[in-house]
Amino acid sequence: QVQLVESGGGLVQAGGSLRLSCAASESIFSMNSMGWYRQAPGKQRELVATISSGGRTYIKDSVKGRFTISRDNAKNTVYLQMNSLKSEDTAVYSCAANHVGGREYWGQGTQVTVSS
Protein backbone atom coordinates (compact mmCIF):
# COMPACT_ATOMS: atom_id res chain seq x y z
CA GLN A 1 0.00 0.00 0.00
CA VAL A 2 1.56 3.25 -1.17
CA GLN A 3 0.84 6.36 0.82
CA LEU A 4 0.94 9.81 -0.75
CA VAL A 5 1.09 12.83 1.51
CA GLU A 6 0.45 16.25 0.00
CA SER A 7 1.40 19.59 1.46
CA GLY A 8 1.83 23.18 0.43
CA GLY A 9 -1.71 24.31 -0.24
CA GLY A 10 -3.18 27.47 1.20
CA LEU A 11 -4.57 30.89 0.53
CA VAL A 12 -2.71 33.18 -1.86
CA GLN A 13 -3.50 36.38 -3.69
CA ALA A 14 -3.88 36.39 -7.44
CA GLY A 15 -0.48 36.61 -9.07
CA GLY A 16 1.16 34.78 -6.22
CA SER A 17 2.89 31.41 -6.08
CA LEU A 18 2.59 28.13 -4.22
CA ARG A 19 4.52 24.91 -4.37
CA LEU A 20 2.69 21.69 -3.69
CA SER A 21 4.58 18.61 -2.55
CA CYS A 22 3.58 14.97 -2.78
CA ALA A 23 5.72 12.61 -0.73
CA ALA A 24 5.44 8.91 -1.53
CA SER A 25 6.01 6.13 0.98
CA GLU A 26 8.17 4.22 -1.47
CA SER A 27 10.49 4.97 -4.34
CA ILE A 28 8.90 7.04 -7.07
CA PHE A 29 10.68 4.76 -9.54
CA SER A 30 8.14 2.13 -8.55
CA MET A 31 5.53 4.38 -10.18
CA ASN A 32 4.96 4.46 -13.92
CA SER A 33 3.89 8.04 -13.45
CA MET A 34 2.79 10.53 -10.85
CA GLY A 35 0.59 13.51 -11.33
CA TRP A 36 -1.57 16.25 -9.97
CA TYR A 37 -5.30 16.60 -10.44
CA ARG A 38 -7.60 19.33 -9.27
CA GLN A 39 -11.30 19.68 -8.63
CA ALA A 40 -13.03 23.00 -8.25
CA PRO A 41 -16.45 23.29 -6.58
CA GLY A 42 -19.19 22.11 -8.91
CA LYS A 43 -16.73 20.96 -11.56
CA GLN A 44 -15.26 17.66 -12.62
CA ARG A 45 -11.82 16.62 -11.57
CA GLU A 46 -9.21 17.47 -14.19
CA LEU A 47 -5.64 16.44 -14.85
CA VAL A 48 -3.16 19.25 -14.32
CA ALA A 49 0.29 17.72 -14.77
CA THR A 50 2.12 14.41 -14.84
CA ILE A 51 5.68 13.19 -14.74
CA SER A 52 6.70 9.72 -15.88
CA SER A 53 9.33 7.48 -14.38
CA GLY A 54 11.52 8.49 -17.30
CA GLY A 55 11.05 12.15 -16.52
CA ARG A 56 8.67 13.04 -19.34
CA THR A 57 6.21 15.72 -18.28
CA TYR A 58 2.74 16.78 -19.32
CA ILE A 59 1.20 20.13 -18.41
CA LYS A 60 -2.41 21.07 -19.04
CA ASP A 61 -2.66 23.78 -21.69
CA SER A 62 -4.47 26.26 -19.49
CA VAL A 63 -1.61 26.29 -16.95
CA LYS A 64 1.34 25.97 -19.30
CA GLY A 65 3.92 28.64 -18.66
CA ARG A 66 2.65 29.05 -15.09
CA PHE A 67 2.86 25.55 -13.56
CA THR A 68 5.82 23.20 -13.51
CA ILE A 69 6.00 19.60 -12.31
CA SER A 70 9.26 18.17 -11.02
CA ARG A 71 10.56 15.53 -8.69
CA ASP A 72 13.25 14.82 -6.13
CA ASN A 73 14.14 11.17 -6.47
CA ALA A 74 16.07 11.04 -3.21
CA LYS A 75 13.06 12.35 -1.30
CA ASN A 76 10.48 10.33 -3.24
CA THR A 77 8.68 13.59 -3.74
CA VAL A 78 6.93 15.21 -6.69
CA TYR A 79 6.32 18.94 -6.77
CA LEU A 80 3.90 21.23 -8.52
CA GLN A 81 5.22 24.77 -8.72
CA MET A 82 2.37 27.16 -9.40
CA ASN A 83 3.16 30.73 -10.40
CA SER A 84 0.99 33.65 -11.50
CA LEU A 85 -1.98 32.05 -9.83
CA LYS A 86 -5.47 33.05 -10.90
CA SER A 87 -8.80 32.77 -9.15
CA GLU A 88 -9.76 29.98 -11.55
CA ASP A 89 -6.91 27.89 -10.14
CA THR A 90 -8.84 27.60 -6.87
CA ALA A 91 -9.49 23.91 -6.26
CA VAL A 92 -8.59 20.89 -4.22
CA TYR A 93 -5.36 19.54 -5.65
CA SER A 94 -4.70 15.83 -5.34
CA CYS A 95 -1.63 13.77 -6.06
CA ALA A 96 -1.97 10.43 -7.83
CA ALA A 97 0.45 7.66 -8.64
CA ASN A 98 0.24 4.78 -11.10
CA HIS A 99 2.19 1.94 -9.50
CA VAL A 100 4.08 -0.55 -11.67
CA GLY A 101 2.00 -3.23 -9.94
CA GLY A 102 -1.07 -1.84 -11.65
CA ARG A 103 -2.76 0.00 -8.82
CA GLU A 104 -3.47 3.68 -8.64
CA TYR A 105 -3.00 5.55 -5.40
CA TRP A 106 -4.29 8.94 -4.30
CA GLY A 107 -3.36 11.46 -1.69
CA GLN A 108 -5.86 13.14 0.58
CA GLY A 109 -5.90 16.41 -1.34
CA THR A 110 -4.84 19.92 -0.43
CA GLN A 111 -6.89 23.08 -0.82
CA VAL A 112 -5.57 25.92 -2.95
CA THR A 113 -7.52 29.17 -2.75
CA VAL A 114 -6.60 32.15 -4.89
CA SER A 115 -8.16 35.43 -3.88
CA SER A 116 -8.71 38.12 -6.49
Buried (B, 14 or more C-beta within 10 A) or exposed (E): EBEBBBBBBEEBEBEBEBBBBBBBEEEBEBBBBBBBBBBBEEEEEEEBBBBBBEEEBBBBEEBEEBBBBBBEEEEBBBBBBBBEBBEEBBBBBBBBBBBEEEEEBEBEBBEBBBEE
